[in-house]
Each structure stands twice: as structure tokens, then as C-alpha cells.
Amino acid sequence: MRITNADGHRPSNSILYSCITLIMAIWSVNYLTTKYALRYLPPLTMASFRVVAAAAFMLFVYPIAARSPAFAADLKAHKQPRTLRDLFTFAYLGFFCVSLNQMCFTVGLRSTSVAHSAIILGMGPIYALILAVLFRLESLTWGKALGMAVSFIGVAILASASGGVGRHSPTLLGDFITLCGSIAFALYVVLGKRVAGNYDALTMTTWNYLLGALIVLPIAIHQAISFGPFANYRAVPWQAWACFAFTACFSSTLAYLFYFWLLRYLQASQLSAFTYFLPVAATLLGILFLNERGSLAELLGAALALVGLFLTESARSS
């Protein structure tokens, strides 16, 4: 179903697909900016600061976005007093989407490659499908099962290709932490589907970030103190702070707002099809700018993972 905006007009396809391209570009570059900033900032410092900064930026963006045609009609349609039950809903969604997901992504990327992180996160729809089946929100078919099996074989090959799956594998810890973050976001997607119709996208996103940041705030304060005197912060080059700002403001907030705005006009399956390009684009950027190199086994594992994802999503939409 196609939805029109407040003035009764649907944005042109060129505008919609330009927004999709922008989101994919932001999320692809996010791997590089995060990886670069982690060279100078401790992982927990970077991760916790990112979440808190993203929430602060969301407070700045909210009144601007609320006046825009893209969100104004949706806000008006869902305008209602917030109850403690609503706050509890925002709190657990914020924990999974913001606190756990973004913390694990940042910390995990410190100990793994861009390619591994992108592939593991790219499997998000499959994790969401498994949870949806467990919550009895979706049925499991042979086509979905086949796609999941192919993807997991690919991820297993990818994990073992970098030095084995034992405790001495150089990326195993980072891969595991990244996987936890991706599963947390899948939980957010599944649980969020139950309540998404009760809230507008802007309000839901804002509250998720605010309460998710409150959960992380004690860690951020501890990291701010333990990082040392102000001189330590001055030693971090401006390029690293610029990368941090990009990660906190663009990939954490603006990209998500654009994503939810696009869901008003496009089906989720249409948007998810474009996420197939994310692992490919992120891997290429890692090779070009971070001198990362993949073995043939890693390329095979990545290819199988993406093929399995495609088969799973095709079975879901058929």
C-alpha cells in the first residue's frame, strides 16, 4: 500500500530512491568512521559517548522534524498523553535498539573487520525471522528454512576463514559481540512490530534514543572520568572527532529518521532489498581505505550468506 503525505501527494520515485541511496551511503561510510575513531578512543568510551550524543542530537532534531510535512501528519494522528506503560515500552525498545545494538556494534568493530561486521549485521532479517517464528508472529516454511541454512553456512565459513573458530581466532570476539548487537536489533524489530501502530515514527525514535541513552549514561560518565584529564581528549585528532560526530549524528539519528519516513511510502520488503548492498559496499570501502583484505574462503562465506538472505526474503515475500 502506498501512502501519501499531509498534502495528499506522494513524493516522486527520484526523491524516494535518492533518500534510500543516501541512507545506504551513510550506513556504509559509518563502518569506516567508527573504525577510524576507534584508533584513538577506547571502545566503551566511543560506544557510550556515541549513544549519549545521538540522544542529545535527537532532541535538537525533533522540533525541526515535527514541523516538516514528512512527520507532521503522523504526529497529529498519534497525538495522545504518554503513560507509564508507554514509557516502559520505549525503555525496553530503547535498550535493544539503542543501548545494546549500538554499543555492541561499536565495541565489536574494534575487534573484527569491516567485512565481518557488515556481513553479520546484514543477516539481521534472518535473526528477526527466527525470533518472529519463536514469538509465533510468522510461520516457518521450507523456503525460509533453506535460506537460513545457506546463510548460516556462509557465516560459519566467514568466521572460520580468519583463523578458525577457536578462542585464538583474531576476530571471533568481535564477531560474537557484533552478533549480539544484531540480535538485539532483531528483537527490537519483532517487539516493535507489536506496538508500531500506536506511535508515530518520530516520537517513537526520539523516546527510544532518550531512554536508551539514560541506560548507557552511567557507563559514559565512568568512561569520561577514566579516560583521564582534558589533555587526553585534546590528543585525539580532529579527524577522529569528526568521525565520531558523523557516527553519532548521521548514522545513529538522521539515517533512522529517513528510514522510518520511507516506510510510509514503500513496503519493508522493498527497503530490505537495498540492504543487500550494504555488506558489499562496506567491504569495498574497507579494502580501499583501511587496507583490509579478504581471503577466498571469506569471499565464499560472504557470498553464501547473502544468497541465503536473498532466498529467505524471497520466501517471506512470496
C-alpha positions in Angstrom: 0.0 0.0 0.0 1.3 3.4 -0.9 0.7 6.3 1.5 0.6 9.9 0.6 1.8 12.8 2.8 -0.1 15.5 4.5 -0.9 17.5 1.3 -2.1 14.4 -0.5 0.9 13.9 -2.7 3.3 11.0 -2.8 7.0 12.0 -3.3 8.4 11.2 -6.7 10.3 8.0 -7.1 13.5 10.0 -7.7 13.2 11.6 -4.2 12.4 8.3 -2.6 15.3 6.4 -4.2 17.6 9.3 -3.6 16.8 9.0 0.1 17.4 5.3 0.0 20.8 5.9 -1.7 21.7 8.5 1.0 20.8 6.1 3.8 22.9 3.2 2.3 25.8 5.6 1.8 25.6 6.9 5.4 25.5 3.4 6.8 28.3 2.1 4.6 30.6 5.0 5.5 29.6 4.5 9.2 31.8 1.4 9.3 34.8 3.4 8.2 34.2 6.4 10.5 33.6 4.2 13.5 36.7 2.1 12.8 38.9 5.2 12.4 37.6 6.8 15.6 38.3 3.6 17.5 42.0 4.0 16.7 42.1 6.9 19.2 39.1 6.3 21.6 38.7 3.3 23.8 35.8 1.1 22.6 33.5 1.6 25.6 34.2 5.4 25.6 33.4 5.6 21.9 30.3 3.5 22.2 28.8 5.2 25.3 29.6 8.7 24.1 28.0 7.9 20.7 24.7 6.8 22.3 24.5 9.9 24.6 25.5 12.3 21.8 22.9 10.7 19.4 20.2 11.3 22.0 21.2 14.9 22.5 21.2 15.4 18.8 17.8 13.8 18.6 16.4 16.5 21.0 17.8 19.1 18.6 16.3 17.4 15.5 12.9 16.7 17.0 11.3 20.2 16.8 12.6 20.7 13.3 11.3 17.4 12.0 8.0 17.8 13.8 7.2 20.8 11.7 8.1 19.1 8.4 5.3 17.6 6.2 7.0 14.2 6.4 6.2 13.8 10.1 3.6 16.5 11.0 0.6 14.4 9.8 1.8 11.3 11.6 2.4 13.2 14.8 -1.1 14.7 14.7 -2.7 11.3 14.1 -1.0 9.8 17.1 -1.1 12.7 19.4 -2.0 11.5 22.9 -0.8 11.7 26.5 2.0 9.4 27.4 1.5 6.9 30.2 3.9 4.9 32.3 3.1 1.9 30.1 4.3 3.9 27.0 7.5 4.9 28.8 8.1 1.2 29.7 7.6 0.3 26.1 10.0 3.0 24.9 12.5 1.9 27.6 12.8 -1.7 26.5 12.8 -0.8 22.8 15.5 1.7 23.5 17.5 -0.8 25.4 17.5 -3.2 22.4 17.7 -0.7 19.6 20.0 1.9 21.1 21.8 0.7 24.2 22.6 -2.9 23.3 22.6 -2.7 19.5 24.8 0.4 19.0 27.1 -0.4 22.0 27.8 -3.9 20.6 28.3 -2.6 17.1 30.9 -0.1 18.2 32.7 -2.4 20.7 32.6 -5.4 18.3 34.0 -3.4 15.4 37.1 -2.7 17.4 38.0 -6.5 17.3 36.8 -7.5 13.9 37.0 -6.4 10.3 34.6 -4.2 8.4 33.7 -7.1 6.1 32.9 -9.4 9.0 30.8 -6.8 10.8 28.9 -5.9 7.7 28.0 -9.5 6.9 26.9 -10.4 10.4 24.8 -7.3 10.7 23.4 -7.9 7.2 21.9 -11.1 8.4 19.6 -9.1 10.7 16.4 -10.1 8.7 17.2 -13.7 9.3 17.6 -13.2 13.1 14.3 -11.3 13.1 12.6 -14.1 11.2 13.8 -16.7 13.8 12.5 -14.5 16.6 9.2 -13.9 14.8 8.8 -17.7 14.5 9.6 -18.2 18.2 7.1 -15.5 19.1 4.5 -17.1 16.7 4.3 -13.9 14.6 5.4 -15.7 11.4 5.3 -19.3 10.2 8.4 -21.2 9.1 8.3 -22.7 5.5 10.8 -24.9 3.7 11.9 -22.0 1.6 12.7 -19.8 4.6 14.5 -22.7 6.3 16.6 -23.4 3.2 17.6 -19.7 3.0 18.5 -19.6 6.7 20.6 -22.8 6.4 22.6 -21.4 3.5 23.2 -18.1 5.3 24.4 -19.8 8.5 26.7 -22.0 6.5 28.1 -18.8 4.9 28.6 -17.1 8.3 30.3 -20.2 9.7 32.7 -20.2 6.7 33.3 -16.5 7.2 34.0 -16.9 10.9 36.4 -19.8 10.4 38.2 -18.3 7.5 40.0 -15.7 9.6 41.9 -18.2 11.7 39.4 -20.8 13.0 36.5 -20.7 15.4 38.6 -21.4 18.4 39.5 -19.0 21.2 42.6 -17.8 19.3 40.7 -16.6 16.2 41.6 -12.9 15.8 38.1 -11.8 15.0 36.0 -14.2 17.0 35.4 -12.0 20.0 34.4 -9.0 17.8 32.2 -11.2 15.6 30.4 -12.5 18.7 29.8 -9.0 20.2 28.6 -7.8 16.8 26.2 -10.8 16.6 24.8 -9.9 20.0 24.1 -6.4 18.8 22.5 -7.6 15.6 20.2 -10.0 17.6 19.3 -7.1 19.9 18.2 -5.1 16.9 16.2 -8.1 15.6 14.5 -8.2 18.9 13.7 -4.5 18.6 12.2 -5.1 15.1 10.0 -8.0 16.3 8.8 -6.4 19.6 8.4 -3.0 17.8 6.0 -4.5 15.3 3.6 -5.2 18.1 3.4 -1.5 19.1 4.4 0.4 16.0 0.8 1.2 15.1 0.3 3.0 18.4 3.0 5.7 17.9 4.4 7.9 15.2 7.9 7.2 13.9 9.4 10.5 15.1 8.1 10.2 18.7 9.0 6.5 19.0 12.5 7.1 17.7 13.1 10.1 20.0 11.9 8.3 23.1 13.9 5.2 22.2 17.1 7.2 22.0 16.5 9.3 25.1 15.7 6.3 27.4 18.4 4.2 25.7 20.9 6.9 26.4 19.8 7.1 30.1 20.6 3.4 30.4 24.1 4.0 29.0 24.7 7.3 30.8 26.4 5.8 33.9 28.9 4.0 31.6 29.5 7.2 29.7 30.2 9.1 32.9 32.6 6.4 34.1 34.4 6.4 30.8 34.6 10.2 30.7 36.4 10.1 34.1 38.6 7.1 33.4 39.8 8.4 30.1 41.8 10.9 32.0 42.4 14.7 32.0 41.3 17.1 29.3 44.8 16.7 27.7 43.9 13.2 26.7 40.9 14.5 24.8 43.0 17.1 23.1 45.4 14.4 22.0 42.6 12.9 19.8 42.9 14.4 16.3 40.0 16.4 14.9 39.5 13.8 12.2 38.6 11.2 14.9 36.2 13.7 16.5 34.6 14.4 13.1 34.2 10.6 12.5 32.6 10.3 15.9 30.2 13.2 15.1 29.2 11.6 11.8 28.6 8.3 13.6 26.5 9.8 16.4 24.5 12.3 14.3 24.1 10.9 10.8 24.2 7.1 11.1 22.5 7.0 14.5 19.7 9.5 14.1 19.2 11.1 10.7 19.5 7.8 8.8 17.0 6.1 11.0 14.5 9.1 10.6 14.8 8.9 6.9 14.4 5.1 7.1 11.1 5.4 9.0 9.9 8.2 6.7 10.5 5.9 3.7 8.4 3.2 5.4 5.4 5.5 4.9 5.7 5.2 1.1 7.5 1.9 0.5 7.0 -1.6 1.8 9.5 -3.0 4.2 10.5 -5.7 1.7 11.4 -3.0 -0.9 13.7 -1.3 1.6 15.2 -4.5 2.8 16.2 -5.4 -0.7 18.6 -2.4 -0.8 20.3 -3.6 2.4 21.9 -6.4 0.3 24.3 -3.7 -1.0 25.5 -2.7 2.5 27.9 -5.6 3.1 29.3 -5.3 -0.4 29.7 -1.5 -0.2 31.2 -1.6 3.3 33.6 -4.4 2.4 34.8 -2.4 -0.7 35.3 0.7 1.4 37.3 -1.3 4.0 39.5 -2.6 1.3 40.0 0.8 -0.3 40.5 3.0 2.8 41.5 0.6 5.6 43.7 -1.8 3.6 41.6 -4.8 4.7 42.0 -7.9 2.6 39.7 -10.9 2.4 40.6 -14.5 1.6 38.8 -16.6 -0.9 37.2 -18.5 1.9 35.9 -15.2 3.4 34.5 -14.2 0.0 32.8 -17.6 -0.4 31.3 -17.3 3.1 30.1 -13.7 2.4 28.5 -14.8 -0.9 26.7 -17.8 0.7 25.4 -15.5 3.5 24.0 -13.0 1.0 22.5 -15.7 -1.2 20.8 -17.3 1.8 19.5 -13.9 2.9 18.0 -13.4 -0.6 16.4 -16.8 -0.6 14.9 -16.2 2.9 13.5 -12.8 2.0 12.1 -14.1 -1.3 10.3 -16.9 0.6 8.9 -14.3 3.0 7.5 -12.1 0.3 6.1 -14.9 -1.9 
